[in-house]
Amino acid sequence: MSAVAAAESKMATNHATVGGSFTAPATRTDANKSASEANPSTASAAVTATPSPSTSAREKAVVSSSRRAAHAVRHHPYSQVERTTDSTGTRGGSDNKVAQDGLTAEASLRAEAIAYMEKRHALDENGTGISPPPWFMPDRFAPSSRPITKNLSAGIIFIILSVPQESSPPCPVAATKAAVVKEEVVATKVDAATRAVREEAAATKVAKEEVAVLRVAVATREVREVREAAVAIRAVKGVAVVDTSKVVGDAVMAEASKAVAAVVMEEASKAVAAVVVEAFKEAAAVVAELCRLTMMSMGKSLTPKLSFRANSRVRANKSVPVPDPAITALEDKLIQVDVSTTMADLSVSKDGRFPVRPAFGTEGQPVVLWANYFKVDLKDKKGATFYKYSLTVNKPGEKPTPEASSETRPVAGKKLEKVIRAALDFLGPKIPIASEFKQQVVTTKKLELPADGVVKITLSDTAKPEQWNVNFNGPELVQISELQKFLATMVDRENQDTFPKRPVEIDALNVVIGHTARADSEKVAVVGKGRFFAAAGAQVDAAPLKPSRFGDAPRERPIQILRGYSMSVRPGTGRLLANTNVTHGVFRNPVPLSELFKKMGLAKMETCEDFARYGRQLKDVNRVLSRARVEHRIPPSKKGGLWTKINKAIAGLCMTSDGKKGPKDKPSATDRAAPKFDGTMPGFDFSSARYTSFLLDAPKDSEAAKLPPPKGLKFGQYCTVEQFFKARYDITLDVNLPLINTGTRQQPIYIPAEHITILPGQPLKMKLSPDEQDDMINFACRSPKENALSIASSARQLLGLDNNPLLRSFGLEVDKQLITVPGRVLTPPTIRYLNKDTTPMDGSWQTAKLLRPCNRIEKWAWIHFETRAPVRQQIQDSLDTFTNLLFANQGIEFRPAIRPAGMYASAGGGAESIESKFAALVPKQQLQLIIVVLPNITAELYNRVKLLGDVKYGVPTLCMQQQKLAGPKGPNLTYVVNVGVKLNLKLGGQNHQLKESVPLINSGETMVVGYDVTHPTNLAPRAGKNAPSLVGLVASVDKLLNQWPAYVWSMTGKREMLDEELVRGFKSRLELWRKRNSGKLPKNLVIFRDGVSEGQFAQVIEKELPFIRQACAELYGKNTPRITLIVSVKRHQTRFYPTNSQGIHKASHSPKDGTVVDRGVTGARTWDFFVQAHASLKGTARPAHYTVLVDEIFRADYKQKAANALEQLTYFMCFQYGRATKAVSICPPAYYADLVCTRARAHNQDLFEGSDTASLASGAAGPGRTNTVHKDLQDTMYYV
């Protein structure tokens, strides 16, 4: 017997032993009785399936296989049942329950299997019957008698047909017979391929064929058992299987074929392997057809789940598909083509062309990673043609405004969606149509439109019927064949400078794939272009918010934090990909307002004792309610009538300022008399139904004008809202509830809160409180496994990616499994301190004596806010300890503080109190440092300190938390170390450097630059309307990469591309380098541009790069430096998940720090790569994405190793972030530039945060003006 047969026989024997442990009793027991009574349809099956001495071999085989299915449920490492441990430490819980359920389900499994085998006998043309697959037999396993492929396909058919099919029609006999015959033909091909492998091995005298076939058998058996377990579990739960052609035909057989391909290509002949793979693919199609014919009547889907474990003892890698070898081969081929091109064509983007990738990186330990991408199959291989229409909406008689913004469009938001839906409904379901319900419609054929392309519709669910015209402009042809050509070659010669590539086709595909979720608007909320949230129904995934505290009792919150999913189609090398990720958003809480107010403790308009506090609480709630969409319930005009409902947006709470016109408001014929608020508390901004009066006008409608006013009221006189509802509808209002304004602030309409319910799915753009931020972070921080599994299941359900007839009509199908990609784990550098070297572990390390401590601090002072003398003394003692620890551990030396020791400032005394202390200290003493001990960290107090120190007085400041500095045990050493590294950087010191030599940097001829822009987003309610965008620019000053002085300026708000100020800023950094390097300018500039999207890459080259070259020309003359410009992006949606224990971070289960990915989800010709430099402590790590836009350095100096050199430099630099003893997630130049922008925002808090106090700096900030850093600090790291 061959080695293969012996091994397989041993495997079969093991399974026979396991199967024997589930031997059924010879007679019907009470357990069988209860099972049959619970499910009468299986009672006879239970009796029939009981083994006996006369049972046929076929029935024995069936019984044995069903036992193994139950065994797989309990013991297979990838069965979709989580193991649990009971209080005694033994395995139990769901494990035992599933085992019992598996045994209970055996009866129906056996009966169905026997019926299937009988059917196979009946279909056999020779009349001899078809034997059961050998691998079902408990006593033998002989693949030499039947090929592996046929064994597997027959086994899959058996398991699928073993699922209980109550009231399912029989499989069409003729079609099944034809499929079986076809299967025999395919099996013959595989037999021939197997013989070819044997002959190849014999001819070449390679004794590896037995090993290859054995590995194939093990791989296919592993796949089979996984699928048996999955199907058995769903059989136990009574879940039917639909779309089996995908689950079985594609998923199982594709995995098996990959395993065969990998083994045979490694052990035998590539030519023969191709034959085997092709045979497997054909077999997969046969099995899929059999399954489709059999399961066509079932109504639920089986969703395969992603499996990966951190435990090295679990053979997780067995079920992980290898990265698609066809994609790897195409990437290598495209790179070889580029290498053969002349260097002059590839190096520099002086003509606006992006540099192509010089090679893929090779350094590091190889790993395989899951990526949060699904492959999108284009069924029409020749390329389909879509038709894309652009839409504009206008009222009859008005001209459409195609370029109008959302603020100036005649209709927007939900109403625009309703209008477009009505227009599409008018066109009917004749052809497949997809839309994002804003501006686009995509179809497979031309629409049958009116001659002028205008569809006229009427909205009748509004207060008054509304007429709208929907203009269909186009169509524009979308040639998917052009996209397919690009995917195959990654060359787009007609749009060489365009990025991202093929935007028209990609945009159309995004509309199609996102249509199903968008169409379900009652349950799905869509934010932006591609963020989807379940807003109603069972799929809602909301964070458990900590109750807010208004007073002494915990209260409900007016917001909810939801988990959703983002989805976008992206072109990958050789394939189309759907990037799907977990996302989170803040929404209004969809509850009745009366219920919300009561749970928040705000139903006290009549009983409130502290109106100042109550007013602040109502202001916070009004921020949420302002412009909210609500359901307004209108009482019937007659008793016994029906309530009506309308949806509309509201202004918010009723305020005493309602009805007052501004200086620019023009009078209108529809103006109503202003409301009155008699009896409200002076200075209180809100009012209730009892104290809010309005002028009761007579109806203008001719029929309504005949009706008398409500009983007890008169037209032309004021009445309260409470009186009106009592007289008109006989409704007694709760006057403790705040009143709601459903009109506008100038033209208010007041409705009681009892009749208002907030509609679901309304996102909020607002600044969260610290508690809400904590809730958001805790909710968002989930393990990689949890995120990956939810993407593979919940996301697909929410987005409607499975069994989607619309996608099929457009020729699209989204694979069910996430893709895998190759990655590498780079070796971290060694960190050098003054007294020792240290090697990072999991991305972090222990600090030591700083490399070069700052100059001795001769003159310094401290300010506190403590009124208690003993506590002040404790702060003084703790500061002495703090300075001693800094000197002992880090080498930073302090002289005693100046007298008087510690100056008191009143925390509640406003800006003047703390400014007076700065005024008294700085001019007279010429201080090097002011330490401010804060009782608690508040943004307003912190920003005030930084404004005084950085802008007005030009003295470094260090804010410390009193509780950490002066706690019961004195200063915490870890806290002291963290503060010390920041202080050293502020005062010009150097913390550490890398031991490893990076020639490009160590030459002392390369300056590294980073710059970023922050925009006025997430503004506080009182923030200025003209808040600018802020630009931060940092640059290294020597080869140590420790000091990064900054240059900052402002420009027009929400403008991304920089202006000519970049020339002055860049020149200032070059001049500072020359000052610090003996009058020499750098020969190389490595620039990291942070925060631009792919669509703005060309603008960076066209608009910003010329400013940089201009700055160089003005200082260098003709011999300008070489430039490499890289865009770094951290706000993207790509995530990677480990597949085994070798590439996993033990704490967070994210990929290991140092993981680099530059293929699989990148462009072969675009030089981009992902680096996860940091170790994620919590949640799923987010790698940084880098794209090279200009390269005049790396390809020239490193040739084919340019990718390795740039990836290593980027990774190593993440260890040189001076504020921490750990690697950071993004390259420090970009990180520091972001910090500069954040500090600039703090300097202008009256513009961004809406401070109540006037600006303290000279040249105070106002609209269009910003505070600038003091000249004494401009060449320092004041911002850390």
Summary of the structure (lengths in Angstrom):
residues: 1280
radius of gyration: 35.9
end to end distance: 73.4
largest distance: 111.1
contacts: 4219
relative contact order: 0.08
helix: 39%
strand: 19%
